[in-house]
Amino acid sequence: MAMHPLSDTDIGDIHSQLRELRTEHHDLDLVIAHLIDNPPPDELLIRRLKKRKLLLKDRIFLLEQMLVPDIPA
């Protein structure tokens, strides 16, 4: 995958996005655990939150990969 090198501003923006996404991911963990532990759980809401959490995890992974420098083959 050939991409131009990231500028310091790009890297800072990615780190900022990662912090926000990781915080939201962690917050979703807490909300899901609370909903599960306090019956009756809202199964539809829990499924939606878990789906959002997975989407965040995927986005975090993609951003982290953007920070890995290209190594020539």
Backbone torsions as a table, in degrees:
resi	resn	phi	psi	omega
1	MET	NA	108.3	-177.4
2	ALA	-90.2	115.8	177.9
3	MET	-130.3	154.6	175.3
4	HIS	-72.7	151.6	179.3
5	PRO	-61.7	147.1	-179.9
6	LEU	-79.4	140.2	175.5
7	SER	-79.3	167.3	177.3
8	ASP	-60.1	-35.6	177.7
9	THR	-65.4	-44.2	177.8
10	ASP	-59.5	-45.2	-179.1
11	ILE	-63.4	-42.2	177.6
12	GLY	-62.5	-41.5	178.2
13	ASP	-62.9	-41.5	179.6
14	ILE	-64.7	-43.9	178.5
15	HIS	-61.1	-39.7	178.6
16	SER	-63.9	-45.6	177.6
17	GLN	-61.0	-41.1	179.7
18	LEU	-62.0	-43.4	178.5
19	ARG	-59.0	-46.6	-179.6
20	GLU	-62.7	-45.4	-178.8
21	LEU	-66.8	-40.3	178.5
22	ARG	-65.2	-37.9	177.7
23	THR	-64.5	-46.4	178.8
24	GLU	-63.0	-40.3	178.9
25	HIS	-60.9	-45.2	178.9
26	HIS	-64.4	-44.1	179.3
27	ASP	-60.4	-39.3	177.4
28	LEU	-63.7	-37.7	174.9
29	ASP	-55.4	-46.9	-178.0
30	LEU	-65.4	-42.8	-179.5
31	VAL	-65.4	-44.8	179.8
32	ILE	-61.6	-45.9	179.0
33	ALA	-60.9	-42.1	179.2
34	HIS	-63.2	-43.8	-179.8
35	LEU	-64.6	-38.1	-179.8
36	ILE	-70.0	-38.7	-175.6
37	ASP	-79.8	-12.7	-177.3
38	ASN	-119.5	84.2	-177.1
39	PRO	-61.7	158.0	-5.1
40	PRO	-80.7	130.6	-179.2
41	PRO	-70.9	144.9	175.4
42	ASP	-88.7	95.7	-172.9
43	GLU	-60.0	-39.9	179.9
44	LEU	-64.5	-45.0	178.1
45	LEU	-62.2	-42.7	179.2
46	ILE	-61.6	-44.5	178.0
47	ARG	-60.7	-42.8	179.4
48	ARG	-64.3	-41.2	179.2
49	LEU	-66.8	-39.9	178.3
50	LYS	-65.3	-38.3	177.7
51	LYS	-64.0	-43.7	178.3
52	ARG	-61.9	-40.2	179.5
53	LYS	-62.3	-41.5	177.7
54	LEU	-65.0	-39.8	177.0
55	LEU	-62.6	-40.5	177.2
56	LEU	-63.4	-42.7	179.4
57	LYS	-60.0	-43.2	177.8
58	ASP	-62.9	-43.0	179.8
59	ARG	-65.5	-39.9	177.2
60	ILE	-60.0	-45.1	179.8
61	PHE	-59.6	-46.1	-179.3
62	LEU	-62.3	-42.3	179.1
63	LEU	-65.8	-40.6	177.9
64	GLU	-61.9	-38.5	179.4
65	GLN	-66.2	-29.8	177.2
66	MET	-65.6	-25.5	-178.3
67	LEU	-84.7	-13.6	179.7
68	VAL	-79.0	123.2	-178.5
69	PRO	-66.8	146.1	175.8
70	ASP	-68.2	134.8	177.9
71	ILE	-110.6	120.6	179.3
72	PRO	-60.0	140.8	-178.3
73	ALA	-77.5	NA	NA
